[in-house]
Amino acid sequence: MCGIAGIFHRETAKPVDPARVRGMTDVLAHRGPDGSGVWTGSGVGLGHRRLAILDPTPAGAQPMALDMLTIVFNGEIYNFQEVRAELSIAGHRFHTDCDTEVILHAYRRWGPACLDRFNGMFAFALHDAADNSLFLARDRFGVKPLFWTELSDGALLFASELKGMLAHPLVRPMPDATAIDDYLAFGYVPDDACIVAGVHKLPAGHHMLVRRGMALPRPQRWYQLSFADRATGSAATLADELDARLRDAVRSRMVADVPLGAFLSGGVDSSGVVAIMAEASAHAVRTCSIGFDEADHDETRYARLVAERFATDHRARTVAAADFGLIDTLVAAYDEPFADASALPTYRVCELARETVTVALSGDGADEAFAGYRRHAFQAAEERVRGLIPDRWREPIFGRLGAAYPKLSRAPQFLRAKSTLQSLGRSGAEAYATSVGITAHGDRHALYAPGFVAALAGHRAEDRYVRTMAEAPARDAIDRAQYADMQIWLPGDILTKVDRASMAVSLEAREPLLDHRLVEFAARLPASMRLHRGQGKWLLKKALARRLPDDILYRRKMGFVTPISAWFRGPLAGEARRIGEGSTLAATGWFDAGRLQQISEAHRSGREDHGRLLWQLLMLEKSLTRLFGAGG
């Protein structure tokens, strides 16, 4: 795992100052504390920060060259030995034991098509002096990030993190209004947007081949996950196949020349990964978990149960549920505003893991691949109702009922019908786009000043979900919802959260449940084997039942929960007051100052719950101040 950055002059081969490239990589030192390197050629400069995992000798250092090819690479190719063997048979000769050299040889033999052969997480830039080109590529699901932009002098700039881009003096940051709307809708800036206008993220499963003297191309999709096909076979047969795929995915990610362990929350996914690791390891697996000092938010007893079951070398640490002292640390790590509050405990568990290991396996990705979120069950149930009532009746009836029904957020669950009625009044895609969000379209626009609404020019964050679901290679509603999650939510929220938190402490996190062969298998399963009678991850749990007890498999999903609503009535009440009365947000002129004050006061008094929105606004303010200075 590493940090990469570089400059490529597209029009003419202007010389690249190595100090500029070094300045971009220096701010990425946390991603690679074990070494650094800069290479410059005709009109190009590549920089690298190294976190040594495979072949930690100097032979594995980057930038790495092979004849006319030079590469900087962030990530891991888990099947590099198999690809290397294939290339060796074809006459290629290798001088290191690392996967970076395999990418170079694979590109020399197959060009961009080499990506299809790789099983891994990666973002890399490869310069070919023979045809004056730069090839940028990102892995299938977006585990590893890659930002790029075109400078005023025509150069292409790229880096692993936004801070690497901003280290170049010709990047003059200005905020993007549509990205702010996206952030307030979802709590993160999606992969097809960036908080800094003119900066882009190479989308997951895309590459871009830039040739000097030619027009800048659009990124090209090289990988497409499909939910259109269906596997056949009994549940027992498919569970056996799933078990084999799980074993292969986990074991392939246990290869490292440095200490390796796993995150263990006590949930289904991380417990399954640890169980398979224990089977494959001759030594006790190193595991770690974070607990909270409030019982309602603590699940360490489940992690301890799994650790004892598989005799792991387990370490746990209790942190304060009110761990908001990390806020400024997270703002610095994420660059763009990021409001998933589970980033706080994620950072702490990465910090704990890094004390004893350099690589940690996680359970991320299973909820997206196997329909594990509650919203998937709600979407399936609502779609059944939609199928029973013609649209011309359903939409006006449920729309009026939803508008008239009171919002009873503190009432018992069975009385909180407003959101369900409103969802049934919408199309399935519109309803799902709303369900994955934090702040609804109408609520956002109530926050905005008229000038900011005009700057949005009709942009609506939810449209990307509606569009993605409409275009999904899928058969039914759950397929379409999962496909959209894999394209938008997974890279934008989950993988961003883990990458920045782990890299901030120089830890490599690996996601075996995002092995593309495993995800493709899940996408082919009948929907009823992913979501069965309201039970998500049904076949995954069936496959893991031979290893894990029922009180791990079927307990209520908890996850990393942070009590942010209570914070803004207690230790962060002053921040809530400041947002309402005199924050940087009000000074931008983008927001209705009166509405900000109403939200702040209503929350602090206990009349209404705006905890998540206040958290979004706080993280937005701090990010804008850091990136653009006071006043945006």
N, C-alpha and C positions, 0 to 999 in steps of 0.2 A: 504494500500500500504506500502511496506516495503522493506528492504534489507536482504538477507539471504546469508549465507556462511557455509561451513563445510568441514570436513575431515573424510574419511572412509578408514580404513586400510583393504585391500582386502585379503591379504595373512594370516597374523596373527593379533590377537587383541592387537596390540601395544597400549600403553596408549597415549592419545591425550592431549597435553598441552592446557588447557583452554585459556592461554594467546595468543597462536597462532590463535585460532579461534577468540578471541576478537580483535586481531590486524587486521584480515580480515574484521570484521564487523565495526570496528571503521572508516575505510576509506569509509564506506557506510552510515555514520551518516546522510547525507543529505536525504537519502531515508526513514529514520525513526528517527526523532528527539525526539519522545515522550517516548522512552524507549529502553532498550537493554537487551539481555539475552544470556547466553551461557550454554549449557548442554553437559556433557561428559558422555559417557558410555564405555563399553568394546570395544576398538578399534574404537571409533567414537566420533566426536564432532560436535555439531550443534550450529550455532550462528544466532542471529536475531536483527534487528533494526526496531523499531515499529513506524509507522505513524498511530495513533489510529483513526479509522473511524467507525467501529461497536463495540459496547460494549467496550467503552474506559476505563472501570474499570480494576483494576489489574487482574480480572478473565480472561480477554482476552489476557493476556501477553503470549509471546512465548519465547523459545520453549515450546510447549504444549504436555502433555503426556496423554495417555489412555492405562492403563495396560502396555503391552509390546511395545506399539507404541509411537514414539515421532516425532513431526513434526516441521518444520519451513516453513512458507508459505508467499508468496508475491502475493497480488492480492485481488480479490473479487469473491465470488460465489453468483451471484444475485438471484438464486433460492434456496438458502440454507434453507429457511423456508419450502419449499415444500419437499425437500429431508429429512429434519429433521422430518417432519410429517410422512413420509413413514417409516423412521427408528423407530420412536416412536411406531408406530403400531406394528412393529416387536419386540418390547421389549427393545429398547435402551433407556437409561436414560441420560439426558443432565444436565449440571451444569452451562453453560454459555449461553449468547445470541449471540454468534459470529459464523461466518461461519467456523473458523478453527476447532472447535470441531466437526462440522458436517463432515468435510473431514476425520477426524480420525475414526469416527464411520462408515462412508461409506466404508472406506478402510478395516476396520475390517470385515465388512459384505460381500463386493463384490470384494475385492482385486483391481487390476488394472482396472477392468471393471467399477469401480466407476466413472471413468472419463467421461464415456458416459452420466452419469446423471447430470453432472455439466454444468450450463450455466454461464460462467464467463470468467474472465481474470486471469491467475494464472501461477505461477511457484513455485513448492514446492519440498522439500526433506523430505522423511518419513522413519525413521529407525524402523525396526521390530526386536526386540531383540530375538524373538522366533525362527527365522530362520536366524539370522545374515545377514540381507539384508538391502540395501538402495534403495529406490524407488525415482527416479527423474521424474518429469512430467512437461510439458509445455502446455499451452492452445492451442486451435485449430489454431489460426491465428498468434500466436507469439506476443501478446500484451505485455506480460511480458518476460524479458530476463532471460537466465540461461546459464552461462559458466561452462565448466568443463575441467579437464585435469587429466592425470595419472602422478604421481610424480616418481622420480627415485627410491624411497623406496617402490613402489607398491601401495601407497595410492591414492585414488580418491579424488580430490579437486573440490569444486564447489563454485560459487558465482554469485550474481545478476549482477555484472559488472566486467569488466576486471581488474579494479584497486583492487578489492577484491582478485583476484587471485594473482596479483603481490605483494600483501602484505605478501605472504608466502615466506620464504627465499629459498625454494627449487625450486621455479619457476624462472628460469634464462632466461629472454626474449631474443629471437633472432627473427629477422624479417623473415616473410614468403614471398618469392619472388612472388608466384602465387597470394597471397592476394593483393600485391601491384598492379599487373596487373588488378585484379578484381576491385580494388578501382579506378584506372585511367580509366577503362572502364565505370563504373557506377556512380562514385562519392560516393560510400559507399562500405564497405566490406560485401558481402552477408552472409547469415546465415550459409552456408555450408563452410565458410572459417573464418580465424581469422588472424589478422596482426601479432600475436605472434605465431610462429611455435609451434605445439604440443598442443595448446589450442583449444577447440572446443566450439561451441554453440549447445545446445540441440535443434534440429529443432522444429519448430512449429508443433503442433499435434503429438508429439512423446513422448515416455517415455522410461526409461531405468531402469531395475531391476538388481541390482548388488548384488551378493551373495558372502560372504566370502569363500575363498578357491576354487572359480570357475573362469573360464576365464572371462575377461571383455567382456560383450555382446555389440553388436551393438545397437544403439537406434532403437526402434520399433515404427512404425507408428500406432497410435491409432485412427486417424481421417483423412478422405480423402474427400475433397470437390469434388463433381461431377457436371459436366455440361452436362452429357449424357442424362438426362431425360428432358421431356418437359411438362410444365403445359398446360392445355386446359382451354378454357373459353374466353369470350369476354374481350376486354380491360377494359370496365367498371367494370366487375366482378372482374378481377384481380387487378384493382386499389383499389377496396373496400377491398379486402383481404390484399393488401399491406398496406393500411392505418391502418388496425387493427394490423398488425404485427409491424408497426412503433410505434404505441401507446404503445404496450406491451413492446417493446424493450426500449423505452425511460423511461417509468414509472418504470420498474424494476431497472433501474440504478439511480433512485432518492432516494433510501433508504440509509440514512446515519445518524449518530448521531452527525455530525459536520456540519458547514455551507457548503451549496452546491450552485453552480452556473453553468454558461456555457460560453464558448467562442462564440463570435458572430462576424463573419467577414462580414456578409451581403451577403454571397453566399447562394446558394440553400441549401446546406447540414446543415450548422450550423443554418440557419434561420428556417429550418424545425424542427430541434431538439428543438430550443427555442419555437417555436409555440406550439409544443406538451407539453413541460414542462409548459408553461403558462396555458394551459387547465387543467393540472393535479394538479396545485399548488394553494393553497388558498392564497398565498402571492406572491408579485412581485418577479419574477425570477431575480436573480443577474446575469447580463451579463457584459462582458468586451470586448473591442476591441482596437487594436493598429492602429494608423494612422501614415502616413509619412509626412514629411515636404515638399515633392514634389508631386504636384497634379497628375502626371502621375502614381504614385505608391500608391496613397491613395484611399481607398474605404470606409472610415468611414461614408460617407453620406448614404450608403446603410445599414450599420449596425444601424445607427441612425433611419432610416425609419422603420426597423423591430422592434427596441426597442420601438419606439413610438406606433407602431401598437399593440404591446402586453403589453404595459405599464410595461416594465421591469425596474428594478433598475440598470440603465446602467452607466458604467464608461468607458471613453475613454481616451487614452493618445497618444499624438503625439510624435514620436521619430524621430531622424534624419535618413534619408535614408542612410546616410554614417555612420552607427552605427558599424563601424568595430572595435571600442574599445572593443567589446565583444569577439574578436577572441580568445584570450588566455583563457577566461572563458569557451568557447565552447570546445576548445581543451581538457581542463581538465575534462569537463563533459562527453565527448563522448569517450575518451581514444583512440579508433581506429580513423583513419582519416575519416572525414565526410565532404563532400563538398556540401551538399544541403544548399545553402545560405539562404533558408527560415528558417533555424534553428535560425538565428539572431532574426527576429520578433517573431518566436515561443517562444523563451526564454523570450522576453519582455512581451508577452501577458500572459505567465504563471506567470511571476513576478508580473504583475498587478493583476491577479486573486488572487494570494496568499495573497494579502493585506486584502482581505475580506472573502475568502472562503478557504476550505481545499480540496474540491472536485469540479472538473469542467467537464462538459460534452462537448464533441467535435463532429464535423461532419465528422471525418475521416472514410474512408472505403467505402463511397458511390461511388466514382469514379471507384474503382476497382470492386465493386460488380455489378454496373449498367452501366458499359462502359461509363464513363464520361470524359475520356481524349481524346484530339484531335487525338492522335495517334491511338485510336481505330477506329475513322472514316476514317483516312487515310488507315489503314490496310484493312478495309472492302472494300474501293474503289479500292485499288490496287489488292486485291484478285479477284475482279470481272474482272479486266483486265487480270490477270494471267489465269483465267479460259477460256478466249476467244482465247488465243494464245498458241499453243503447246510449251513446254519447249525448244525443240530443236531449235526453231526460236526465242522465246522470250528472252532467256538468252543472246545469242550473240548480238542480235539487240540492246536491251536496255542497255546491258553492254557497248557496244562501244559508244552508244549515251551518256550515263552517263559519260564515261571517257572523251569524247571530249567536252561536254558542259561546258562552263566556270562557275566558282563559282561566283555568283552575289549576295553576302550576303547583299549588300546595295541597290539592285535594288527593284522595286515594287514586291509584292508577286507573281504576275502571271508570272514573268520572272525567278523566282528562281526554275528552274525545275531540276537542277542537281541531288539533292538527290532523287527526285521521279523517275527519269530515272534509277538511280543506284539501287533503291529498286526494280523496276520492272524487273531488270536483275538478281535478286536473288530469292531464294525460299521465301515463305511467312514467315517461321520461321527465316531464316537468316535476312530478311529485318526487321522483328519486333525486333530481338535481337539488330540490329544496331540502330533502332529508339529509344529504351529505354536508349541507352548509351549516354555518353558525349564525350568521346574521342575514335575514331574508332581504330580498330585493327592496321591498317597500320600507323596511326598517332602515336599510342603508340610505335610501334616498331621503328619508326624514332627517338624517344626520347631515346631509350635504347642503352646502350653500348653493344658490342658483348657478353661480359661475362654474362651480365644479361639475354640476350636472351637465351643463353645456359642454364642458371639456370632455366628458365621457362620450359625447356624440352618439348616443344610443347604445353604447356598450352595456352588455348585461353578463355578468360573470357566469350565470347558470347556463347560458346558451351553449358553452363548450360541452357540458354534460349531455344536453338534449341532442346536440349534433353528433357527438361520439356514439351515443346509444342508437341513434337512427342509422348510422353507418356501420354498426358492429357486425362482424361476421358471426352471427349467432342465430339460435333457433327460438328462444323464448325470453321472457322478461328477466329472469334471473341471469341468464347468459349475458344479456345486454348490460345489466347493472354491474356484473362482475367485470366485464370487458372494460366498461368506463372506469371502474375503480383501478384496474390494472394500468390504464393509460394515464389517469389524472391523479387520483388519490395516492396510489402507491409511490410513484417517483416524487410527487410534490410534497407529501407529508411524511409518510413512514420512512422512506429511504433517505430523505433529506435529514430527518431527525437523527437517525442512527449514524449516518456518515459524519455529520458535523460534530455530534457529541463524542463519537469514538475518536475521530481524527484530532479533536481538540486536545486529547490526552495521549496522542500517538499510539492508538490501539487499532488494530485491524479487526473489523467485524465482518464475519462471513455469514451468509444466509442460505443454508442448505435447502430450505423449503422453497427457494426460488430457483432451484435447478430447472432449467428450461424444459428438460424432458419430463420432470415431475409435474410442472405446471401444465404442460401440454396434455399429459395424461388426465389431470384433474379437469381440464376444459372439455375433454371428450366424454367425461362421465355423464350418464343421464342426470338431469337436474335433481331428480328424486334421490340420488345417491350422494349429492352434495348437501342438499337441504331436504330433510325427511321429516314430515309432520312437525315442522317448526324447529327441528333440531339441526343446526348448522354443523358443517364438517362431519357429517354422519359417517361416511365411509372411512375417513381418516381416523375417527375414533374407533371404529370397528377394527381397523388394521392395527391400531396401537393397543387394543384391549388385551392382547397377549403379553404386554409389557407393563401397562399402567393400571392402577386400581380405579374403580368407579368414582371414588370421591375426588380424584384428579380429573378424570375424563368428563364427568357430568356435573361438576359444581358450577355455580353461576359465574360467568365471566366477569373478572374484576378489572384487570389491567392496572396500569399506573394511574392512580386518581389523585388529583391535587385539589384541596378545598379552597379554590380561588374566591368563591362568593363570600366565604367567611373572612378571607384576608381583607377584602375591601370594606368590611364593616369593623375590622379590628386593626391589625398592624399596618395595613396599607390604606386605611381610611383617608389618610392625608394625601396619598396619591390620587384616590378617587375624587377628593375635593379639588385638587389641583387641576385634574382633567376637566372638571366642570367649571372652574373659575378663572384659570389663567395659564393653561398649558401651551406648549409649542403648537399643538394641533389647532387651537383657536387662532393663533397668530398666522397660520398659513392662509387663512381666508377660505379654506376648502370646506369648513364645517360650520353648521349653524350653532353659534355659541350658546344660544338659549336652550337648544335641545341637549347639548352636552351637559349643561348645568342641571336640567331636569332629570336626566339619566343618573347623574352622580348623586343628586339629593335623594331621589326615590330609592336608590339602592342602599345608601347609607342609613336611611330611616327604616329600612326593612319593609317598605310598602311593596316594592317590586324587586325582582332578582335580575340584575344586569351584570352579574359577575363575569361571565364569559366575554361580553362586549367590552367591559372595562379593561379586562386583561388584553383583549385585542388592541384597544386604543392605547394602553400603556406601552405595549411592545412596539406598536407602530410609531409612537412618539419617539421612543428611544432609538429606534432604527433610523428614522428620518434625521434625527439630530446627529447621529453618528455618521451617516452617509453624506448629508447635505448641509449640515450646520443648522443653527437655530433658524426657525421659520421655514424649514423645508427648502 
